[in-house]
Every structure is written in C-alpha cells, then in structure tokens.
C-alpha cells in the first residue's frame, strides 16, 4: 500500500437524506478537502470487484466505486494544506462491513450521519430510481415486495428501500466501534430547516473555522415524477441541443441551470397511505430505540 493520505472524516449516510448537499457545503470550506469522487464506497467494497446486477449498475456503482487501497489514497492527492479530508458514501451506515474497515484504516476518523424519517427515505429512494428510469415497477408496494428477491439477485443497496431505514441497528455498530465523541448525527429536518446551523456545527465538529459561510448549493437529487417525460429526457440525456449549448456556458453555471430546470418540472406524488402505515409500523421499535441513542424526539417519525 502507498503512503498517501487517507480521510480523517466521513459522511456515512443515510442515502436520500441530504448527504449530497452536505458534501457540497463541506467542499466549499477552504480548510476542507472532499474526495472528487463523492461516493467511492471504498470501506463497503474494499478488495472486491463490484458486480451488482441491478439496472444501470454497470454505468454507476460498478464503475465509479474505488475498491483498491492505493487507488483510494489517490483521491486525496489533490489535498494541500487542508486539515480535514473526507468523502460521503451514504452506504457506509448500512454496510455491515464498512464499520470494521473504517476502524482498521482510519481509527481516529470523525463520522457524520444525517438521518431522515425512514419511511419517507424509502419512498424518496423509490421515486429517485423511478425518475431516472432504473426502477422496473411503478408501484411502491410492489417494489417493497420485491426487495428480498432483489437482494438475493445482488441488486445494490439503493434498492433496499425498507432495509436501509433501521438506523438504530446501524448507528449502534458505529457507537460500539468509535464511541460517542467521534460521531455526529443530524436529522434531515435540521438540514432542511436550518442548513446554516447544521453546517456551522459540522465545521466545529471537524475542527475548522466555523465562521466561514458557504453559498447554498443547488438542490441535488430532487425526486418526483416529471410533468413531461419528453422534456425530462431532453434535460437529462445527451442530445444535440445540450451539445450546442455546452461550449457557450461555464460548467458550474451550466450545471446549476440544468439542475434548476430539472427540479422545476418534477411533481412529487403523494405517499401511498397503505405502504406508509406498513413501514411506520415496521420501523416503530427501531425508531423508539434510536430516540434514546441520539437523544432526539422522533415522535414525528411514528406517523
């Protein structure tokens, strides 16, 4: 293994809970270096050759995951004087393998988790995959019923809609390995309602100047159903119009404009009541335990 640098903090999850926005908030700080690959998934897949079989896996998780230790260290070669080096792979919270590997490679790392109402998180994950054309069924109840079969067939974690929401069980593994001082858990409601406060606290947790004020990032990974499938395809897929505009606009401006246009055409369908009640019931015991673990009132997650 090379002697390159390793991260000293990680955003470990949860998926569909604002981790992409948090990644971009953290990346703006002059004393923070974020991996250019947002989700390298290294600690979940170290030494493995990803071969997930879900639709689109070869173009996404199987391609961008970094599983070799030397290649992972190369992600931080661009760091110079920054004191905080990190990445954001939301699967770490869910992965049973990740916690031991993190403890082995970076035992002094600080860990950040953002937790969202688990039933809402599951439905958001379903809508996300439905939006980008990877979900093969249009009914959320049917997708939940297929979850175990998809696990057996080695579909990657984002399809584990229900299973990814048992946060007490998942966070407890990290508490046992790292104690309480090295873990900070926020709620999605915190990040949505007071992003400046959450980011300021995260800066303090990482030991960097908390007076730095980042710019609000674009809204990433918004979910919903497009009002127009044709317009959605035009905005999301390569086409001659996008190719013609590309050299005319700066990359950052172009990306922000595209995200805003994509988000504006989305409509979020209501959460099916039957599936909502079913999930809330199944999560109830875990949520009650999580309240004690993180010291927060989660009664809103029980309805």
N, C-alpha and C positions, 0 to 999 in steps of 0.2 A: 504494500500500500504506500502511496506517495505521502509526503509530509505536508500537503496542502492544508488549508484551513477547513474547519467544519463549522456548522452553525452553532450559535450559543443560545438561540431561542427558536421555537417552532409554534406555528398556529396549527393546532391539531384537529380542529373541527368546530362544529359539525357541518357536514355538507348542507348546502342550501340554507345557510344561516348567516350570511353576510361576510363570509371569510374573504371573498374576492375584494369587496370594498375595504375591509380591514387591511388586506395586503397592500392596496394602493395608498391608503392613508399612511401606513408604516413606511412604505418605499419613498415617500416624499421627504422624510426626515433626513437632514444632512449627516447624521451620525448613525443611520441605519442602512444596511445593505441587504436587499432582498434578492434571493435567487432569481435569475432571469427566467427560469422555468418555475412558474408558480407552484405547480403540483408535481414535483419529481417522484413522490411516492416511495422514496428510497427505503425508509425504515419499515415499510409494509412489504416490500418486494425484494429486499437485498439478496443478491445471488441467484435470483430466479429469472427465468425468461418469460415475461408476461405472454400468456396465450389465452386471454379471455375471449369468450365466444359470442358475446352479445353483439347486436347490430352496431356497427361503427367502431368497435373496439380496436380494430387494426389501425384505424386512422387516428385514434385518440390514445387511450390508456396504454395499449400495447406498444405504441410508437414513442410517446413522449416520456414514459416512466424511465427513471435513471436507476439502474439496479447494481451497477459496479461501483465499489467504494472510491476508486480513483476518479472515475467519471463524475461521481457526485462531488468530490472535492473541487473539481474543476469549475463547478458552478459558482464558486466563491473566489475565483482568481481575479475577478474584477474589483474586489474589495480593496480599499487602500487604508485610510485612517479610520474608517467607521468602527465603532466599538461593538455594535450589535449587528450580528449576521443571522439571517433567518430565512425561512420559507414557509409556505402554507399549503399543506397537503391534508385536506379535511378527513381523509380516510384513516389517519392515524388514531383518532379517537375510537373508531370502530374496530380497527385491526387488532387482533389478539397478539400478533407477532411484533407489532411496532413498539410497544412499550419496552420490551426487553432489549431490543436493538438500540433504541434511543438511550436506554440506561447504560448499555455497553459502550457505545461510541461517544456520547456526549452526556455523561452523568450529571454535569453541572448545568445543563440547559434549563432555561425558563420556558414554560409551556402556557399557551393561551388557548382557551376554548370559548366558543360562542355557541350558546345553546338556544334552540328555538322550540316552541310548542311542538312536541314530536308528531302529533297528527298533522298539523299544518306543514311541518317539514316534509313529511311523507307525500302529501298531496302536491306540494310545490315541486318535489323531485319528479313526480309523475308528469306534471304539466311541462316541466323543463324538457323531458325526453320526448313528450308528445309534440312539443313545439319544433324541436329540431329533427323530427321525423324518425327517431330511433325507437320509440315505443310502438310495439306492434299491435296493441289493443287500445281502443278508445274509451273503455270503461274502467274506472279506477278500481272498482270491486273485483273485476276480472283480473286486473294486474296484481292485486294483492293475493288473489287465489293462486296465481302462477308463481309466486315468489319462491317457494321451496323448490319447485321444479327447475326454475332458472338457476338457483344456487347449485343444484346438482349438476347442471349443464355448464357450470363455470361462467355464468354471466357476472360481470364485475359489480362492485359494491353499490354503485349508484342505483342499481335496480333492486337493492334490498330495502325497499321502501319502509316496511314496518320494522325490520330488524335493527336498522341504524338508529332508531329512536329510543333505545333503552339506555339513557345516559348515565343513570346511577351505576349500573353494572360496568359501563365503560370507563367512566371517570374514576371509579373506585380503584381500578387497576393502576392508574397513574398516581393516585394518592398513596397507595401502598408502596409504590416504587420510588416516588420523589418527595413524599410528604406534602404539606400544605403550602409552604412558603414559596415553592418554585412553580406553583400552578395558579393561574388567574382565570376564573370562569365568569364570563359576562352572559347576559341574556340578549337575545336578538332584539327584544323590545328596547333594551338600553341603547343598542347601536342605532336603531331606527329613531328613537325619541330624543336621544342626546348624544349624537355621534362625537361632538367635540369633547364631552366629558369622558366618554369611553376611551377615545384616542389619547387624551391627556393622561388618563390613568395608566394606559398601556405604555406610554412613553416613560412614565415614572417607574413602572414595573421593570422595564428594560434598562433603566439607569441612564437614559438620555434626557436631554433638555426638554422638560415638559411644557415650556413656554412657547415652543415652536407651534405655529398654527398652519396646518396643511390646508390646501384647497379641497373642497368637496369633490370627490371623484364622480365620474359618470355612474349611472346606475347599471351595474353589471348583472348579467344572468337573470333579468326580469323574466317572469313566467306568465303564461296566459295563452290564449288562442287568438291568432291573428284575425282581424276583421276581414282581411283579404289574403288568401293563400298566395295569389299571384304576386301581389306587392311584397309579401313576406319573402317569397323566393327571390324576387328581384333584389331585395336588400341584403339577403343572407348568402346567396350563391354567386359564384363568379359569373360575370356576363359582360358583353361589350360596353355597356354604359358605365359600369364601375371601372372598367379598364381605361376608358377615355378620361374619366374624372381623376383617376389616381395621380397622374403626374401634375395636376393643376393645384392640388391642395396639400398642405403639410400633413404628415402622417398622423400626428396627435389630433389635429383639428378634424381630419377626415374620420378618424376612428370615433371621436366623441359625437360628431354629427350623425354618423351611421347608427351608433347605439341609441341616440335620442329618437331617431326616426323609427328604428325597430321597436322601441318600447312604446311609442305613441300609438301604434296600430294594434297593440295587444289588449285583449279583454279577458279578465280572469273569470272563468265560470265558477259558480258557487260550489262550495264543497258539498258533495252528496251527503245528506244527513245520515243515512244508514251507515255508511263507511266511517263517518266522523264519530258517531256514537260507539261503533265497534272498536275503533282504535283508542279512543279516550278510555274506554273500559279496560282494554288490554294494557294500557300504559299506566293506569292509576296507581298500582302498587309501586312501580319504579319511580314515578313522579313524587309520591309521598316520601320515599327514601331519599330522593335527590334533594328535597327541601331541607332535610336535616344535614345533608352532606355539604351543601353550599350556603346554607343559612339564608335562603330567599323564599319569599311567599310565591308559590307556584299554583295557587288555587285556580287561577285563570286557565291553567292547562288541563284542569279536570272537567272542563265543559266545552 
